[in-house]
Amino acid sequence: MSTCSSLSQRYGCLPSALPSTRLRHNRAAIHLAGRLICRRPHSVIAKAFAKSSSNLKYSSSANNNSGLQSLFLSDISLVGQRTPLLLGFFNYFERHLPHVGFFEPIAAEALASSELKIDRHVELVYKVFNLKGEASRMTGVQDAEAAKMIANGQHSELLDRIYSAFVSYKEDHDLVLVEGPGPLMGGTELDAQIAATINAPVLMTMTGASNCSVSDYFNRAMVKRQIFMDHKVEVLGLVMNGIPRSSHALMTSQLRARFDDAGLPFAGAIPQDPILRNVRLDEVQTALQAVRLYGDSLLTDVEFDDIVVGCQRLEELLEILGERPGGRPLVITSADRLDIVLGLLAAQLSVTGPGVAGVLLTQAGSSRSGRNYARDTIDRIFAGLVNSGLYKGSLLPVLSTDMPLREALVKIASLDSAVLPSSTRKITQCKRLFEQYVDANAVVAELQRIKPTRMTPKMFMHTLKTMCRESLQHIVLPESEDKRVLAAAADVTTRGLARITLLGDPATITAEAAKLGLDLSGCTIHNPQTAGRFDNYADLLVELRKHKGMTRDRALDSLHGDMSFYATMMIAAGDADGMVSGACHTTASTVRPALQVLKSADTPLVSSVFIMCLPDKVVVYGDCAVNVNPTAAELASIAITSAETAAAFGIEPRVAMLSYSTLGSGSGPDVQKVEEAVALAKARRPDLKIEGPIQYDAAIDPKVAAVKVHGGSEVAGKATVFVFPDLNTGNNTYKAVQQSSGAIAMGPILQGLLKPVNDLSRGCTVPDIVNTICVTSIQASRLRRGNRQSIDITPSQSMDGGAPNSSNGNGIIPPRLAAV
């Protein structure tokens, strides 16, 4: 008994994916299989994915639905012949995970014969594996709609739709097998974009061809792998289907050697198979929308090796068929030749008569299409054979189509072999070939190797919206005179992301909304002039600022003259959870009141971060807007607070404290300050992953980190939080990255306040405002869940000396305000 057989019998896992006949020639695979099975007497795959899920401790529920828990199959040959691989992988994973799903980002039009009226592969998987739930949830966007969106320049919206559909479907599954739309539209480039969007590792698939050499396959795989790498997509390896059987063994061996040298895992290749290559009666029935008149339904699941047109006399047809011993042709004739049907039926009843796979009746001419052609008599003959019990065999399958004979012949000639839900023999053969020739454990090993170290922008934006809906917060917008603010308020309330209060005159706001066609019915419009809250807010402001000599008259002047100040007092009094402003006011106008009245006793240092949505990941930059030249202790506080902010948004914090030196490569006062800050931060929060001093390239690029950082690091090369040593460095860096890479910079997001107040750029768009409202809402929810803090009325960051509107307009609080 082979090693693999004994192990599988002993532990009952992975018996068919590790056939001893195959692995006898693969010592490495035997070693891997034995090691995995012996150490894990339960399912290897279940263990692997349970482990990957537990590692996502900082991710939200929405983010938990991506990453290692999906496998993206991309057909890089773009011919679409990968059904054996789809069925094989799904069958493999289903044996070891309780809830496996299948998803098509872009679905093809359903076949006319489709019972579920859905993409052919979706219906195939759904029926073969008896999946539950709505099959429509297994697709993202229909191909016609996707093509229209791409043509209209709505590429980002298309990816948003796909991501939302995928995450919604993924919630109910342990693993989702994703079929890329490359052969349908967009090629490998679109596959790479979708895989990057849903953060799914890719297994490339390729279909063999008789005129392709080993070098042809190798070169294509290397080119396609580079496309995925350019999009920061993990490539697990390559698996092939349809290698010519005559050269399968030699070609597979050579391909494995070439790919091993190139560092691309090769999971095997399925050879061409006659059962899978031949067209079957059920495929003809589907393509021609034919109906089965007579015969056993099981006999439509058989292949035919030729087509014979029955236009001659019956005796001549029988002679032609008799000259083809052992053949199984499909006889095609017109609907008025029922004599041929009876003759072939008689031949089938005889053990010596010529055999046929079936008969297809075509339209006998439009002028005579309504004739019965003695069909009733034929019906009685077939029914009599079935009911008499005299004939125990299966009756000849007879199909009928409304197509004329010539059109039917052309349609059949154009058919490619397919696997339908009714193709029982082909489905069984697909599974058998996969188990024999594909090393699925190699794919699982690669999945175990990959760790989810990044959050993509699409993941982040979806997580943002999901977190907002889970806990609606009350956000006040003081700039109702700006049409962008009104549009954002309408959008936020329509999508259920937050409760919104607009400050201003209701009649004016309502009239402006009507002109813009906006629905503000979900918003509250609050008029400070008639609300009667000035006195209460003035008393509270006097109490909070009495150490600064605040008087009641000055307090009332501030509240009457500044909507942002009034909105801030609404937050301080508990009448709102957060504020967003700055669309038509300076940064200082937005931030100054918050620093005066929303200071936290537990976090005396107020700082800021930008959430940077880079093309392939989301990271956090701090502090790029508030503290000009922080001390070592302040840098430590900024690092800890920024890490907490990142975690609140589902980003696992790996903190890089930046300098021009990497772990001692340089020296100087600035480096020493960062070293001290790192020591202080680690002492205060030993649970956080913090590294520094470290240069930006070593913090973000794994290849640079491998050269500059020795001895291993949990941060180097995969940092998610970047703490800059001073405002000059941080502000210039975020703007340089934003302008040169097209990244979305969300912020500045203030941290360290009792309740959130966030600033907008005066050039902001409606989506910018919506995103900032969402950020503010999540901050408010987090603070609400946390320990109750008291407002700090002890001066620690003085606001004296700066004019209310002295912001420089670049997203930086002026130096006299920042250096506090």
N, C-alpha and C positions, 0 to 999 in steps of 0.2 A: 504494500500500500504506500502511496506517495506521501511525502510530508504534508502537502496541502490537504490531501483527502483526510488523513488522520486528524489533523487539526480541526478541520471543519466539522468532522463527525463528533469530535470531543466537545467543541464549544458551540456548534450550531450557528456560526456566523460566517457570512461571505463564502458560501460553498461554491456557487457557480461562477463568481467573478474571478476565481483563481484556479482555473483548471490545471490539473497536474501535467497534462500533456503539453501545455504551453509553457508553464513555469519551470519545467524540468530543464529548459534551456536558458533560464534566466535566474541565475543565483541571487542577484540583487533583489529581484521581485520576491523570490521565496523567502529570503531573509526578512524583507519588509513585511510580508504577509504573516510570517510566523511571529515576528516581534509584535506586530499590532494585535494579532489574535490572542497570543499567549498572555500579553499584558492586560488585555481588555476582554474578558470573557463575555462581554455584552457587545452591542453593536459599535463598531469602530466609528461609523459615521455619526450616530447619535451622540457619542461621547465627544467627537470633534466639534460638532455644532453647539452642543451644550456649553463646551468650554469657551467657544468664541462668543457666545451670547453673554456669558458671565463676565467676560473681559470688558464689556461695554458699560461699565458702571457709571460713567458720566453722561451716557447718551440718553436722550429722551426716548419715549416709547416709539415715536415716529422714526427716530434715527435707528432704533434697534431693528427696524424692519429691512435693513439693507446690509451691504457688506458681505461677510462670509456666508450669509444665509441665502445666497442666490448664485446661480451659475449661468453665464451667458454663452450660448452657442452661436458662433458667428461663422457662416459659410463663406470662406474667403475665395472659393472658386466661383461663387455667385451663380450656381446652377440649380440650387434648391433641392438636391437629391440627398437628403440627410435623415429621412424617416427612420431607417434602422438605428441611427445614433440617438434620435429623440426617444424612440420607444425603449431602446436599450438602457439609456441613462435613467429614464423615469422608472423603469422596472427595477433597476439596481437600487436607486435611492428609496423607492417605496418599500423595499424589503427591510429597511433599517430605520426609517423615520415614519412616525405615525401620520404626519400631515405634509405631503409633498404637493406642490402646485405647479402649474404650467401657465406661462404668460407670453403673449405676443404683443410687443409694443405697437406695431402697426399690422393690422389684420387685413388679409386679402378678402375680396368679395366672396360670399358664400356660394357654393355650388347650387345649381337649381334643385338638386335632389336632397339638399341638406335638411335634415329634420329640425336642427337647432337654428338654422339660418345664420350660420357663423362660419368663420374661417375653417378650411378643411383640416388643418393640423390640430386646431383647438378641438374640433368635434371628434377627431380621431382619439386624442389623448383622453378627452372627457369620457367617451364611451368605452374605450378599451380598459381603462383603469377604474371605471365606475365612480367618477368623481362626483362630489356633492356640491350644492350651491348653484348659483346662477352662472352659466357658461359665459354670459356676456361680460362678467367681471374679469375674465381671463384675457381680455384685450384692452389695449390703450386707445388707439385712434384708428378708424377705418382708412384704408389706403387712399380712397378718393379724397377724403377730407384732409389727410396728411399731405397729399400732393398739392392740394390747393393752398394749404398753409405755407408750404415751402415756396411755392410760386409767388405768394403775396408777401414774402419776406418775414413771415411769422415763425421763424425757426425756433426762437426762444419760447414762444407760446406753445409750440408743438411739444418741446421737451418738457415744459411744465405740465401739460396734459398727461403725457406719458408717465412722468414721475408720480403725479398724484394718483393715477389709476393703479400704478404698480404698488405703491405703499399701502393703499387701501386693500388691495388683494393680498399683499404679503402678511398682513396682520394675523391672518388665520392659518398660516403655514410655517412649518419649520424650515423648509427650503423651497425655493421657487426656481424651476428650470425655465430660462428665458430664451426664446428663439429670435435671433436678430433678423431684421427685415431686409438685410443686404440684397438677396436675390430679387426681392419684390421692388425695392426702390432704395436709392441712396448709396448702395454699395458698402464697402468696408468703412468708409468715412462716417456715414450715418450710424452704422453699428457702433463705432468707437465713441461717438458723441452720446449715444443712448446709454452705453455701458458706463461711461464716465458719469453721466447724470444720475443713474441709479446706484452707482458705486458697486458694480458687479464685476468680479473677475471673469475673464474671457477664456473659453476653450475654443481654439480655432478648429474648424472642420473643413475638410477638403474632399472633393469627389475626384476619383481617378478617371483617366481617359487613355485610350489605346495608343495615342500618339504623343504622350508625355513621358519624359525621361525623369530620372531621379533628380537631376539638376533643375529641371523645370519646376518640379514640386518644391524643392528646397528654396529656390530663388523666390518663388511666389510667397512662400511662408515667411521668409525673412523680410520681404518688403511689407507684407501685411502686418507683421508683428511690430514693425517700426511705427506704423500708423497708430496702433493702439498705445504704444509707448509714448508717442507724441501727445496723446490725450491723457497721459498718466493712468492708464488702465493696466492692471495686472494681467499678464498673459500666462495661463497655467500650462499651456502646451498645445499639442496638435493631435488630432485623431482623424483618420481617413476612412472613406467608404468607396467601394467600387473599384478597387485596384484589379486590373486584369488578372484572372486566376492563373494564367500560364506563367506569369512572372511575379506572382504575389510574394512567394517566399524570399526570392533574391532581392526584390525591390524593397520589401519591408526591412530586411536586414541592412541594406545600404542606407535607407532613409534613417533608420535608428542611429546608425553610426554618424551620419552627417549632422543630425539634429543634436545628438549628444555632444558633439564637438562644439556646436554653436550655443550650447546651454539652453536648448529648447526641449523640454520633456516631450517624448513621443509615446502616446498611449496606445498605439496600435493601428491596424488597418483591416477593414472588412473587405474580403475579395468580392468580385462580381459573382452573382448567384443567379442561376437560371429561373428559379422560382420568383425571385424579386424582379428580374428583368422582363419577364413575359407579361403581356397584357392579359387580364383575366375577364371572364364574362361579367362580373359585377362592375368592373371599370367601364366596360362597353355600355352596360345598362345605365350607369350614372351619366356618362358623357352624352349619350343619345336620348336621355330622359325616357328610356324604354320601360315598358311594363312586362312583368313575367306572366305569361298566359298559362303555361303548364310547366310541370316538372318540379323537382325538389329544389328548394332554395339553397341547399348546401352545394348543389352542383353549379351554381353560378360563381362559386368561389374556387374555380379551377381555371387553369391557363389553357389557351389554345395555341397551336403551333403554326397555323396557316389559315387562310381565308379562301373558301370556295364559293363562287357565285353560282347559285342554282337557277340558271336560265334555260337549261336544256330539258329534254324529256327525262322522266324519272329514271327509266332504265339506263340512260346514258350517265346520269349523275351517279347512280349506284356503281357503274363500271369505273368511273373516275375515282370514286372513293375506295373501291376495291383494289385499285392499283397503289394505294398508299397504306400498306400494312403498318399498324402501330401508330399511325398518325392520329391527331385529335384536332381536326380543323373546325372552324366556325362556318357553317353554311348560311349564306345570306341570300334571301330570295324575296320576292314580292308577296304581298298579303293575299293575292289571288291564287297562289300556288300551294294550296293546302294539300294537294296530292303529294307534294314533296314532304310535308310534315307527316302525313300518314305513312308514306313509304319509309322514311327514316325512323319513325317509331317502330314499324315492323322490323326493320333491320336491327334496331336496338334490342327488341325482344328475343331475337335470335342470337345465340352465343357465337355464331360464325359470321354474322353480318358486319359490314364496315362500321367502325365507331366514329362518332363525331362528338365534339364538345358541346354543341348546342346549335339552335337554329334562330336566326334573326329575321323577322318579317318586316319588310319596309313598305312604305306607301305605294299603292298600285296605280297611282295616277289621280290627279285632283278630281277629274270628272267622274271617277268611280269610287271615290274614297268613302262614300256612305254605304256601299254594298257590304252585305254580311259575309259573302263567300262561303256559305254553309258552315259558318263558325259554330252555330248551335249544335250541329251534328258532331263536329270535332270535339266540342266540349263534352258531349255525352260519351263519346268514345274514351276520352282520357279519364273522365269520372268513373266510367264503368270498370276500367282497368284498376283504378285505385280501390274501388269499393268491393270488387269481386273477390279479392284476396288470392286470385289465381297467379298474379305476378307479384313477386316479393321484392324485386329490384327497384332502383330509382328511375323515375320516368325522365325522358329526354327534356331538358330545359328549352322552352320556346319563349323568345322575347319578341316584343312588337314595338315599333317606333313609328312616329308620324312622318319621319324624314323619307324623302325619295331615296331610292337605292344608291344613286350616284353620290348624293350628299353624305349618306351614311358611310360609304366606302372611304370618302375623303376624310371624314371625321375620325374614323377608326385608324386610318393610316397615320394621322397626326398625333395619336395618343402616345404619351409616355407612360411607362409602367408606374402605377401609383398604389398606395396602400390605403384602403378604405376601412371604416369600422367593421364592415362585413367580410373583409379579407382575412379570415381566420388563419388560413395556412401561411399567408405572408407575414402576419403579425407574429405567429409562433416562430417562423423562420428568422425574423428580425431579432427576436430575443435570443434565439440560439446562436446566431452568428456573433452577436455582440458579446455574449458570454464566452465564446470560444476565442475571439480575436482581439478584444479590447481589454486593456488592463485598467479597469476603473479605479482600482486602489491607488494607482499613480496619480490620478486626478484628485482623489481624496487627500493624499499626502500633500499635494500642492495647496489645497484649500486649508489644511492645517497649518501650513507654513506661513500663510498670509495673515497678518494681523491688521485690523481696521485702525489705521493711524490718522485718518483724515476725514473731514466732513466736507462734502462737496457743496457748492453754492445752492444747488437745487434742494439738497437734503436740508440745508440750513433754513432756507426760506419756507419749506414745507413744515419743518419742525417749529419755526417761529409762529406760523399761523395756527398750527395744532395746539401749541401751548396757550395761545391767546384764547382760543375757543374753550379750552378746559377750565379757565377761570377768568371770566369777563371782569375787566377793571374799568373804572370811571376816569376818563382822561378829559381834561379841559383844554380847549383850543382858544386862546384869546384873540387870534388874528382873523376874525370872521370877515373882514373887509377884503381878504385875498381869495380870489376865485379858486386857486389851487387848494387852499385849505378847505373850502366848501366841498370841492370834488372829492378830496380825500375823506372828509367826514362822511359823505354819502356812501362812499365805497366801503369804509370800515364798518359802518352800521349794517349795510346790506349783507355783507359777508359774515356778520356776527363776530367781529374780532374784538370789539370793545364797546363800552357805553361812552357816548360822546356828548359833551356840553360845549356849545359855542357861545362866546361872550359877545354881546352886542344887541342892537335893537331888533326885535323879532320881525317887525314889518319890513325893515330894510333887508335883512338876511333872507327872508322868505321871497321877497321880490327878486332879489339877485339870483337865488336858486332857481326860480321859475324861468328866468331869462336863459339860464345855463342848462335847463332841462334836468336838474338834479332833484333827487328824492331825499329830502331831509326829515322825513316823517319819523325816522328812527333816532333823531338827535333831539337833545334838549337845548333850547335857546334861552339863555340866561341874560337878562338885562340888569347890569349892576345898578343903574340909576333908579330902578323901581323895585329892586329886590329887598331893600331895607337891611342890608348886612354891613354897611359901611361902619357903623358904630361898633358892632361886635368885632369886626376885623381890626379896627383901629385900636381897640382895647388890647387885643391879643398882640398886635405889633408893638405897642408901647411896652408890654410886659417882656416881650422877647428882646427888645433893643434898649431897655432902660439903662443898661450899662454903658451905652453909647450916647445917652442923653436924649433919647427919642421922646418927643412930646406928642400929645394928642393931635395938635394942629398939623404938625409935620407928617404924622401918620395918615391923617385924612387927605392931606395934599398928595402923598405918594399913591394912595389908593384911587383917588379921583383922577389923577393925571397919568396913570400907567396901568394899562390892562394886564400886562404881565405880572405886575406887583399884586394886583387884585387876584389874579389866578393863583399866584403862589400862596396868598393868604387863604384861598379856598382849600388848598392842599393842607396847609398848616392847621386849619380848623377842622379837618376831617371831612370836608364837603366834596372832595375829589381825591383820587388816588395818585394822579400824576399830571404833568403838563408838558405840552410840546409847543414851542414857539420859535421865532427866528426867521420865518419866511419873508417878513418885511421889516424886521427889526434887527439890531446888531446883537452880536453874541453877548456883550456886556449887559444889554437890556434884559436878556433872557436869564442870564446866569446870576447877576448881582443879587436880585431879591432872594434867590434860593440859597446863596451862600450866607445871606444875612439871617434867614429865619428857619432854614431846614437843616441846620448843622446837627450832626449826631454826636452825642457825648462819647459813644463807644468808638467812633471813627473820626477823630478830629481832623484828619487830612482828607480833603476833597481832591480827587484826581479824575482823570478821564481816560477812556479807551475809544478806539475806533475798531469796529468789526469790519475787517477787510475781506470782501468776497472776491478772492482771486479766481482766475479762470478754472482752476482744478481743486481748490481747497478754500477753507474759511479759517482765518487766523485773527488774533487780537493784537492790536498795537496799543501800548500805553507808556507813558503819558504824553500825548501829542498836542495838548491844548491848554493845560492849566498851570502846572508847576514848572517854572523856568529852569531852575538849577537845583533839583532836590538833593538833600543830604543822603548819606548812606542809609540812615534810619528811614527817611521818607521813601527812598527807592525800595527798601524792603516792604514798606507798607503798600506801595503802589503794586509791587509784584504780587503780594498776597491778595489784595483786593481785586486785581485784574484776573487772577486765577479763579477767584470765586465768581466773578462776572462771567467768565468763559464757561464755567461749569453750569451756571444758571441757564445758559443758552444751549446746553447740550454738547459743548465742545470740551473734550477731555483736556484739562490744562497740563501742558508740559512747558514750563516757563524757562525762557532763555533771557538772561540778563546781559544785555549787549555792551560791547566795548570794542576798541580797536585791537584788543588782545584776546587770544583764545587760550584759556587755562594756563596762563603763565608765559605765553610766547612774547609778551611785551611787558613794559613796566611804566610807572608814572603815577602821578596823583589821581588822575581819572580812573586808571585801572584799579588802583588801591581802593577808591571809593566803591567801585562795583564789587570788589572782593569782599569788603566789609558788609555791603548790602546783602550779598548772597549768604554770608555766614549768619547775619541777623534773621533773614527770611527763613532759612533752614531751621534755625533754633526755635523760631516762633511757630513754624508749621512743618515739622519733620515729615508729615504725610504727603506733602506736595513734591512733585518732581521739578526740581529747580537746578539749573546749570549756569555757570558763569564764573568769570567773565568769558564771553564767547562772541565771536564775530558772526555777523548775520548769515553769511554763506555757509558757515559750519553749522549754524542752527537750523537752517531750512533745507539744505541739500545733503542727502545721505552720502553721496559720493565724496563731497568735500569733507564731510564729517569723518569719513573713514580715513582720510589722510591727516586731518588736523587733530582729531580727538582719538586718543589711544586708551585702551583699557575698558572700553564699553561705556555707554551712556544711555540713559532713558530719555534724554532730551535731544542731544545732538543729532541733526539730520531730520528730526521729526517734531520740532518745536511747534506749538500752537499759540503760545502767548509770548510776545516779544516786548521786553521792557527796555526802553531807551534811556540812556544816562542823563539826558537833558532835553529841554523843549526844542532847542535849535535842531538837534539831530532827529528827534521824533517827528516834528512837524514837517520838516523837509523830506524825510523818508516816506511818510505816508502819502504826501503829495506826488513825489516822484514815482512811487509804485502805482498810484491811482492814474496818473496821466500817461505813463509809459506802457502799462499793461491793460488798461481799460477796466481795472478792478472797481468794484462798487465799495465806497468807503461810507459806512454807516456810523455817524457820530458827529461831533464828540458826544459820547455817552458818559454822563457824570456819575461817579460812584463815590460813596461815602456820605450821601445825604440821607436824611430820615425818610424822605419820599422822593421819587424820581422827577427830575426836570431835565429835559433834553432840548438841545438847540438844533435848529435847521440852518442850512445854507440859504442865503437869499436867492440863489439860483436853483433851488430845489425843484424837483418835479413832483407830480402827484404820487407816483410810486415811492419816491423818497419819503414823503410825509407819511404815507401808509406804513412803510417799514419802521419809521421812527416811532410812530404810535404803537406799533406792535412791540418794539423794544421796550418802550416805556411801560407798557402794560405788563410785560413779563417781569421787569424790575419791581413794579408795584406788587405783583402777586408774590414774588419771592420775599419782599420785605414784610408783606402781610403775614406770610407763613412763619417768618422768623421771629425772634424774640422782640417784644415791644421795647422800643428805645424812646428815650426822652429827648426833646429838643435841647441842644446845648446852647445856653445863653451866655456862656463864658467866652470871651474873645480869644480865639486862637488863630483865626485867619482873618485879619482885619480887612475891611472893605473900604477903608478911608483912603482918600487921596485920588480917586479915579472918577472922572466924569461919567455919568450914566451911559452915555452913548459914545464912549471912547474906544470901542472895538475897532481893530484895524481891518475888519471885514474878511480876514483870512482864516476864520475859525479858531483864532487864538485869543484868549482873554488877555487884555493889555498887561504889560509887565508889572505895572503898579498894582494890578489886581491879582496877577498870578503869583507874584513873589510874596505870598503871605503865609 
